Amino acid sequence: MKALVFDTLGQPLRETDVPDPVPGDDEVVIRVCRCGICGSDLHMTEEPETFALGAGDVIGHEFAGEVLEVGRDVTDLKPDDLVAAAPLRGCGHCGPCRKGDPAWCENGMTLIGGGYAEYAALASRQLRKLPTDISLADGALAEPLAVALHGVLRSGMRPGDRVLVVGAGAIGLAVVYWARRMGAAAVVAADLHEYQHDRAMDLGATGFVVSGPDMAKRAAEACGGAPDIVFECVGKVGLIDHCIDLVRPRGTVCVLGLCTHTDRLDSFRAISKEVNVIMSVFFDMHEFANAIDALDKGRYAPHHLVSDTVSLQEAPSAFEALRQRTTQCKVLIAPS
């Protein structure tokens, strides 16, 4: 099959032929229809040692596709089923796994990639069927939507809260979507540029501010008061501290941004404001199912996240272009 492989730091992904996957007893092989390019994929290729990424590996973890073949122990799926894939793979037997929370598997979770290819093999428990009225293209959004939903639930957001989302990338905009859907009174997106202004509004934002001087004042004005919750969806050193500055006293900062470097913050300011700092990563399978259910419901449709779809051949250049901020948001790869 055709796939994009990682070679080494500083080199673009390369299209090549790799062996077709063969399902294990509890596995399913799917034809990948769409796979999203995630910011964490970019991080992985920039810091391969941190993420144990090796030469010849195929990344990509936001994908949906069609079941082609099932292992002998698989009874819940059959060929031709359309599915969304969750990349979190646990043992399937421990307490967290039985509860649908493989991210915290007692025997170790594995993050399964492989979406930048024509076919991929996963355990059947990682897959959820798509309703007949949801396209495979939309199904590839289930994973980032589940990440954002987990963050909103972790934050303890309540209807009527004022919310500021720092970072208008795909995860930040998915947080905008869920916060508005779940009853926030104000949902303001903030970014270094206005590139995603219209997309943020399409996903439910009530306002948009550009980062810069006097941002705390402008964000409070847009929110109708200092925000109750600030979501950090960028993942850069210093941003948690920045969000502590923006949130109201006794407010909450919820961190979804992936920062692989040691961060710093003004702990005196944080404790003086009694700010709650909550970390959020991954999701559980119940949240993943809820994300799938949301794909065809409501005024603020998640498909607004998608800015472009490229072929496997076009993907390496599209991937490299995303290292610089542009008008792109969620770029999907269509391998098949």
FENNORFEN-V738665 format. One record per backbone hydrogen bond with DSSP energy under -1.0 kcal/mol. NH is the residue of the N-H (numbers start at 0). CO is the residue of the C=O. E is the energy in kcal/mol with one decimal. If there is no record, write none. Layout:
nh = <NH;NH>
co = <CO;CO>
e = <E;E>
This chain:
nh = <2;3;4;5;10;13;15;17;26;27;28;29;30;31;32;33;34;35;36;41;42;43;44;45;46;50;52;55;56;63;64;65;66;67;68;70;72;73;79;80;82;83;84;85;88;97;98;99;100;103;104;107;109;111;114;115;116;117;119;121;123;125;126;127;129;133;138;139;140;141;144;145;146;147;148;149;150;151;152;153;154;156;159;160;162;163;164;165;166;172;173;174;175;176;177;178;179;180;181;182;183;184;185;187;188;189;190;196;199;200;201;202;203;204;205;206;208;210;214;217;218;219;220;221;222;224;227;228;229;230;231;232;238;241;242;243;244;245;246;247;249;250;251;252;253;254;255;256;266;269;270;271;272;274;275;277;279;284;287;288;289;290;291;292;293;294;296;300;303;304;305;306;307;309;314;317;318;319;320;321;322;323;329;331;332;333>
co = <15;115;13;56;7;4;2;0;23;121;68;119;65;117;63;63;332;61;330;37;38;39;40;41;42;46;47;5;53;33;82;30;80;28;28;26;24;70;66;77;64;127;62;125;109;93;94;96;95;100;101;104;88;86;59;58;114;1;29;27;25;122;123;83;81;130;134;135;137;138;140;141;142;143;144;145;146;147;148;149;150;151;182;157;185;228;187;230;189;168;169;170;171;172;173;174;175;176;177;179;178;160;160;162;206;164;208;193;195;196;197;198;200;199;186;186;188;190;211;213;214;215;216;217;218;219;161;161;251;163;253;165;235;237;238;239;240;241;242;226;272;247;227;275;229;277;231;231;264;265;266;267;268;269;250;252;254;99;283;284;285;286;287;288;289;291;293;298;300;301;302;329;329;331;310;313;314;315;316;317;319;320;304;307;34;309>
e = <-2.3;-2.7;-2.9;-2.4;-1.9;-2.4;-2.6;-2.4;-1.7;-3.1;-2.8;-2.9;-3.0;-2.2;-2.5;-1.6;-2.0;-2.8;-2.5;-1.3;-2.1;-2.4;-1.7;-1.2;-2.0;-1.3;-2.9;-3.6;-2.0;-2.0;-2.5;-1.9;-3.1;-3.1;-1.5;-2.9;-2.2;-1.5;-2.9;-1.9;-2.9;-2.5;-2.7;-2.8;-2.5;-2.5;-1.5;-1.6;-2.9;-1.7;-1.8;-1.4;-2.6;-3.3;-2.4;-2.2;-1.4;-2.0;-2.0;-2.3;-2.6;-2.1;-1.7;-2.0;-2.7;-2.0;-2.0;-1.1;-2.2;-1.5;-2.2;-2.2;-2.1;-2.0;-2.6;-2.5;-1.7;-2.3;-2.5;-2.6;-1.9;-1.1;-2.8;-2.1;-2.8;-2.4;-3.1;-2.9;-3.3;-2.7;-2.0;-2.2;-2.0;-2.2;-2.2;-3.0;-2.2;-2.3;-2.3;-1.4;-2.5;-1.6;-1.3;-2.7;-2.1;-2.7;-1.7;-2.1;-2.8;-2.1;-2.3;-1.4;-1.3;-2.6;-3.0;-1.2;-2.5;-2.7;-1.2;-2.1;-3.3;-2.1;-2.1;-2.2;-2.1;-3.2;-1.6;-1.9;-2.6;-2.7;-2.7;-2.6;-2.0;-1.8;-2.4;-2.0;-1.6;-1.2;-1.9;-2.5;-3.3;-2.0;-2.4;-3.3;-2.4;-3.1;-2.9;-2.2;-1.3;-2.1;-2.6;-2.3;-1.7;-2.2;-2.7;-3.0;-2.3;-3.3;-2.0;-2.0;-2.1;-2.2;-1.9;-2.3;-1.5;-1.4;-1.5;-1.4;-1.7;-2.5;-1.4;-2.2;-1.1;-2.9;-1.2;-1.8;-3.2;-2.1;-2.0;-1.2;-1.6;-1.5;-2.3;-2.7;-3.2;-2.9>
